Amino acid sequence: MKTNDVNHVIEQFDALPMEEKELAAGIIRKAYAEAAREALVARAKTAVKNAKAGKVRKGKLADLRKDLRA
């Protein structure tokens, strides 16, 4: 999203009466939560796909640290 778009949304929001601001804020919170859930589902699906394809390694914390140093 462009900065101008964000500024426009904020200006429109500021112009609303308090009751409508509360309603709009609730709608935005719910939409954000849903978008976050969808992103998490997508990440989980990718993780499962990678695990099934054998692209994931298992190990202990020490193994991870060793890999990160390499």
N, CA, C and O atoms as a GROMACS GRO file, in nm:
protein
  280
    1MET      N    1   0.085  -0.118   0.000
    1MET     CA    2   0.000   0.000   0.000
    1MET      C    3   0.090   0.124   0.000
    1MET      O    4   0.192   0.128   0.068
    2LYS      N    5   0.050   0.220  -0.075
    2LYS     CA    6   0.127   0.344  -0.082
    2LYS      C    7   0.098   0.434   0.038
    2LYS      O    8  -0.010   0.428   0.097
    3THR      N    9   0.195   0.516   0.070
    3THR     CA   10   0.180   0.608   0.183
    3THR      C   11   0.059   0.699   0.162
    3THR      O   12  -0.013   0.728   0.258
    4ASN      N   13   0.037   0.744   0.040
    4ASN     CA   14  -0.077   0.831   0.012
    4ASN      C   15  -0.209   0.762   0.044
    4ASN      O   16  -0.302   0.823   0.095
    5ASP      N   17  -0.215   0.631   0.013
    5ASP     CA   18  -0.337   0.555   0.042
    5ASP      C   19  -0.361   0.548   0.193
    5ASP      O   20  -0.473   0.566   0.240
    6VAL      N   21  -0.254   0.521   0.267
    6VAL     CA   22  -0.265   0.513   0.413
    6VAL      C   23  -0.308   0.648   0.470
    6VAL      O   24  -0.397   0.655   0.555
    7ASN      N   25  -0.246   0.754   0.423
    7ASN     CA   26  -0.283   0.888   0.470
    7ASN      C   27  -0.428   0.919   0.440
    7ASN      O   28  -0.497   0.980   0.521
    8HIS      N   29  -0.475   0.878   0.324
    8HIS     CA   30  -0.614   0.903   0.285
    8HIS      C   31  -0.709   0.828   0.379
    8HIS      O   32  -0.810   0.883   0.424
    9VAL      N   33  -0.676   0.703   0.408
    9VAL     CA   34  -0.759   0.624   0.500
    9VAL      C   35  -0.764   0.690   0.638
    9VAL      O   36  -0.870   0.700   0.699
   10ILE      N   37  -0.649   0.735   0.685
   10ILE     CA   38  -0.643   0.800   0.817
   10ILE      C   39  -0.724   0.929   0.817
   10ILE      O   40  -0.796   0.956   0.913
   11GLU      N   41  -0.713   1.007   0.712
   11GLU     CA   42  -0.791   1.130   0.703
   11GLU      C   43  -0.941   1.101   0.703
   11GLU      O   44  -1.018   1.169   0.770
   12GLN      N   45  -0.981   1.000   0.628
   12GLN     CA   46  -1.122   0.962   0.624
   12GLN      C   47  -1.169   0.915   0.762
   12GLN      O   48  -1.279   0.949   0.806
   13PHE      N   49  -1.086   0.838   0.828
   13PHE     CA   50  -1.119   0.788   0.962
   13PHE      C   51  -1.135   0.904   1.060
   13PHE      O   52  -1.229   0.908   1.138
   14ASP      N   53  -1.040   0.999   1.054
   14ASP     CA   54  -1.045   1.114   1.145
   14ASP      C   55  -1.172   1.197   1.126
   14ASP      O   56  -1.220   1.261   1.220
   15ALA      N   57  -1.226   1.195   1.005
   15ALA     CA   58  -1.345   1.275   0.977
   15ALA      C   59  -1.474   1.210   1.027
   15ALA      O   60  -1.578   1.275   1.030
   16LEU      N   61  -1.466   1.084   1.067
   16LEU     CA   62  -1.586   1.014   1.112
   16LEU      C   63  -1.627   1.058   1.252
   16LEU      O   64  -1.543   1.097   1.333
   17PRO      N   65  -1.759   1.051   1.280
   17PRO     CA   66  -1.805   1.073   1.418
   17PRO      C   67  -1.755   0.957   1.506
   17PRO      O   68  -1.723   0.850   1.455
   18MET      N   69  -1.747   0.978   1.634
   18MET     CA   70  -1.690   0.881   1.727
   18MET      C   71  -1.754   0.743   1.716
   18MET      O   72  -1.683   0.643   1.716
   19GLU      N   73  -1.886   0.736   1.706
   19GLU     CA   74  -1.955   0.607   1.697
   19GLU      C   75  -1.910   0.529   1.574
   19GLU      O   76  -1.890   0.408   1.580
   20GLU      N   77  -1.896   0.599   1.462
   20GLU     CA   78  -1.853   0.533   1.339
   20GLU      C   79  -1.706   0.496   1.345
   20GLU      O   80  -1.664   0.397   1.285
   21LYS      N   81  -1.626   0.574   1.418
   21LYS     CA   82  -1.485   0.538   1.436
   21LYS      C   83  -1.477   0.405   1.511
   21LYS      O   84  -1.397   0.318   1.475
   22GLU      N   85  -1.558   0.390   1.614
   22GLU     CA   86  -1.558   0.267   1.692
   22GLU      C   87  -1.597   0.148   1.604
   22GLU      O   88  -1.533   0.043   1.611
   23LEU      N   89  -1.699   0.165   1.523
   23LEU     CA   90  -1.743   0.060   1.432
   23LEU      C   91  -1.633   0.027   1.332
   23LEU      O   92  -1.603  -0.091   1.309
   24ALA      N   93  -1.574   0.128   1.271
   24ALA     CA   94  -1.468   0.107   1.172
   24ALA      C   95  -1.347   0.039   1.234
   24ALA      O   96  -1.287  -0.049   1.173
   25ALA      N   97  -1.311   0.081   1.355
   25ALA     CA   98  -1.196   0.021   1.423
   25ALA      C   99  -1.220  -0.128   1.448
   25ALA      O  100  -1.130  -0.209   1.432
   26GLY      N  101  -1.341  -0.162   1.487
   26GLY     CA  102  -1.376  -0.303   1.509
   26GLY      C  103  -1.367  -0.384   1.381
   26GLY      O  104  -1.317  -0.497   1.382
   27ILE      N  105  -1.415  -0.328   1.273
   27ILE     CA  106  -1.410  -0.397   1.144
   27ILE      C  107  -1.265  -0.416   1.101
   27ILE      O  108  -1.228  -0.523   1.052
   28ILE      N  109  -1.184  -0.314   1.119
   28ILE     CA  110  -1.043  -0.323   1.080
   28ILE      C  111  -0.971  -0.427   1.166
   28ILE      O  112  -0.891  -0.505   1.115
   29ARG      N  113  -0.998  -0.428   1.297
   29ARG     CA  114  -0.936  -0.527   1.386
   29ARG      C  115  -0.971  -0.669   1.341
   29ARG      O  116  -0.884  -0.756   1.336
   30LYS      N  117  -1.097  -0.692   1.310
   30LYS     CA  118  -1.140  -0.826   1.266
   30LYS      C  119  -1.077  -0.862   1.132
   30LYS      O  120  -1.034  -0.976   1.112
   31ALA      N  121  -1.071  -0.767   1.041
   31ALA     CA  122  -1.010  -0.793   0.910
   31ALA      C  123  -0.861  -0.823   0.926
   31ALA      O  124  -0.807  -0.911   0.858
   32TYR      N  125  -0.794  -0.750   1.014
   32TYR     CA  126  -0.652  -0.775   1.038
   32TYR      C  127  -0.630  -0.913   1.099
   32TYR      O  128  -0.540  -0.985   1.058
   33ALA      N  129  -0.712  -0.949   1.196
   33ALA     CA  130  -0.701  -1.080   1.259
   33ALA      C  131  -0.722  -1.191   1.157
   33ALA      O  132  -0.650  -1.291   1.158
   34GLU      N  133  -0.818  -1.174   1.070
   34GLU     CA  134  -0.844  -1.274   0.966
   34GLU      C  135  -0.726  -1.284   0.869
   34GLU      O  136  -0.687  -1.394   0.831
   35ALA      N  137  -0.670  -1.171   0.830
   35ALA     CA  138  -0.554  -1.172   0.740
   35ALA      C  139  -0.436  -1.240   0.808
   35ALA      O  140  -0.362  -1.315   0.744
   36ALA      N  141  -0.417  -1.215   0.936
   36ALA     CA  142  -0.308  -1.279   1.010
   36ALA      C  143  -0.329  -1.430   1.017
   36ALA      O  144  -0.234  -1.506   1.003
   37ARG      N  145  -0.454  -1.474   1.039
   37ARG     CA  146  -0.485  -1.617   1.041
   37ARG      C  147  -0.455  -1.680   0.906
   37ARG      O  148  -0.397  -1.788   0.898
   38GLU      N  149  -0.496  -1.612   0.799
   38GLU     CA  150  -0.473  -1.666   0.665
   38GLU      C  151  -0.323  -1.677   0.636
   38GLU      O  152  -0.279  -1.774   0.574
   39ALA      N  153  -0.246  -1.579   0.680
   39ALA     CA  154  -0.100  -1.584   0.660
   39ALA      C  155  -0.041  -1.701   0.739
   39ALA      O  156   0.048  -1.770   0.690
   40LEU      N  157  -0.090  -1.723   0.861
   40LEU     CA  158  -0.041  -1.833   0.943
   40LEU      C  159  -0.075  -1.967   0.879
   40LEU      O  160   0.008  -2.058   0.878
   41VAL      N  161  -0.194  -1.980   0.827
   41VAL     CA  162  -0.235  -2.104   0.759
   41VAL      C  163  -0.145  -2.130   0.639
   41VAL      O  164  -0.102  -2.244   0.616
   42ALA      N  165  -0.116  -2.027   0.563
   42ALA     CA  166  -0.028  -2.042   0.446
   42ALA      C  167   0.111  -2.087   0.489
   42ALA      O  168   0.170  -2.175   0.426
   43ARG      N  169   0.163  -2.027   0.597
   43ARG     CA  170   0.296  -2.067   0.647
   43ARG      C  171   0.293  -2.212   0.696
   43ARG      O  172   0.388  -2.286   0.673
   44ALA      N  173   0.186  -2.251   0.763
   44ALA     CA  174   0.175  -2.388   0.812
   44ALA      C  175   0.168  -2.488   0.696
   44ALA      O  176   0.231  -2.593   0.702
   45LYS      N  177   0.093  -2.454   0.592
   45LYS     CA  178   0.085  -2.542   0.475
   45LYS      C  179   0.221  -2.557   0.409
   45LYS      O  180   0.258  -2.666   0.366
   46THR      N  181   0.296  -2.448   0.402
   46THR     CA  182   0.430  -2.453   0.344
   46THR      C  183   0.520  -2.540   0.431
   46THR      O  184   0.600  -2.618   0.379
   47ALA      N  185   0.509  -2.527   0.562
   47ALA     CA  186   0.591  -2.607   0.653
   47ALA      C  187   0.560  -2.755   0.638
   47ALA      O  188   0.652  -2.837   0.634
   48VAL      N  189   0.433  -2.790   0.629
   48VAL     CA  190   0.394  -2.930   0.612
   48VAL      C  191   0.447  -2.982   0.478
   48VAL      O  192   0.501  -3.093   0.471
   49LYS      N  193   0.433  -2.903   0.374
   49LYS     CA  194   0.481  -2.942   0.242
   49LYS      C  195   0.633  -2.964   0.245
   49LYS      O  196   0.682  -3.063   0.191
   50ASN      N  197   0.706  -2.873   0.310
   50ASN     CA  198   0.850  -2.888   0.320
   50ASN      C  199   0.889  -3.010   0.402
   50ASN      O  200   0.986  -3.078   0.369
   51ALA      N  201   0.814  -3.038   0.507
   51ALA     CA  202   0.842  -3.155   0.590
   51ALA      C  203   0.821  -3.284   0.510
   51ALA      O  204   0.902  -3.376   0.517
   52LYS      N  205   0.710  -3.289   0.435
   52LYS     CA  206   0.682  -3.408   0.354
   52LYS      C  207   0.786  -3.426   0.244
   52LYS      O  208   0.817  -3.539   0.206
   53ALA      N  209   0.840  -3.316   0.193
   53ALA     CA  210   0.939  -3.322   0.085
   53ALA      C  211   1.079  -3.349   0.140
   53ALA      O  212   1.175  -3.361   0.064
   54GLY      N  213   1.093  -3.357   0.273
   54GLY     CA  214   1.222  -3.384   0.333
   54GLY      C  215   1.316  -3.265   0.333
   54GLY      O  216   1.438  -3.281   0.339
   55LYS      N  217   1.261  -3.147   0.326
   55LYS     CA  218   1.342  -3.025   0.324
   55LYS      C  219   1.367  -2.968   0.462
   55LYS      O  220   1.417  -2.856   0.476
   56VAL      N  221   1.331  -3.044   0.565
   56VAL     CA  222   1.345  -2.996   0.702
   56VAL      C  223   1.438  -3.091   0.777
   56VAL      O  224   1.436  -3.212   0.758
   57ARG      N  225   1.519  -3.033   0.862
   57ARG     CA  226   1.607  -3.116   0.944
   57ARG      C  227   1.560  -3.109   1.088
   57ARG      O  228   1.510  -3.007   1.135
   58LYS      N  229   1.579  -3.220   1.156
   58LYS     CA  230   1.543  -3.227   1.297
   58LYS      C  231   1.671  -3.236   1.379
   58LYS      O  232   1.772  -3.289   1.333
   59GLY      N  233   1.664  -3.186   1.499
   59GLY     CA  234   1.780  -3.196   1.586
   59GLY      C  235   1.760  -3.119   1.713
   59GLY      O  236   1.653  -3.065   1.742
   60LYS      N  237   1.867  -3.116   1.789
   60LYS     CA  238   1.865  -3.044   1.916
   60LYS      C  239   1.914  -2.902   1.896
   60LYS      O  240   1.962  -2.867   1.788
   61LEU      N  241   1.902  -2.822   1.999
   61LEU     CA  242   1.947  -2.683   1.993
   61LEU      C  243   2.095  -2.674   1.956
   61LEU      O  244   2.135  -2.586   1.880
   62ALA      N  245   2.173  -2.764   2.009
   62ALA     CA  246   2.317  -2.765   1.978
   62ALA      C  247   2.340  -2.786   1.828
   62ALA      O  248   2.431  -2.727   1.770
   63ASP      N  249   2.256  -2.870   1.767
   63ASP     CA  250   2.268  -2.894   1.622
   63ASP      C  251   2.237  -2.767   1.544
   63ASP      O  252   2.304  -2.734   1.446
   64LEU      N  253   2.134  -2.696   1.588
   64LEU     CA  254   2.097  -2.572   1.522
   64LEU      C  255   2.211  -2.470   1.532
   64LEU      O  256   2.248  -2.406   1.433
   65ARG      N  257   2.266  -2.456   1.651
   65ARG     CA  258   2.376  -2.361   1.669
   65ARG      C  259   2.495  -2.398   1.581
   65ARG      O  260   2.559  -2.311   1.523
   66LYS      N  261   2.522  -2.526   1.572
   66LYS     CA  262   2.633  -2.572   1.487
   66LYS      C  263   2.606  -2.536   1.340
   66LYS      O  264   2.695  -2.488   1.270
   67ASP      N  265   2.484  -2.558   1.295
   67ASP     CA  266   2.447  -2.525   1.157
   67ASP      C  267   2.456  -2.376   1.130
   67ASP      O  268   2.497  -2.334   1.022
   68LEU      N  269   2.417  -2.296   1.229
   68LEU     CA  270   2.420  -2.151   1.210
   68LEU      C  271   2.562  -2.098   1.203
   68LEU      O  272   2.588  -1.998   1.136
   69ARG      N  273   2.655  -2.163   1.271
   69ARG     CA  274   2.795  -2.120   1.265
   69ARG      C  275   2.860  -2.158   1.133
   69ARG      O  276   2.956  -2.094   1.090
   70ALA      N  277   2.809  -2.261   1.069
   70ALA     CA  278   2.870  -2.310   0.944
   70ALA      C  279   2.841  -2.219   0.827
   70ALA      O  280   2.884  -2.246   0.715
   0.00000   0.00000   0.00000
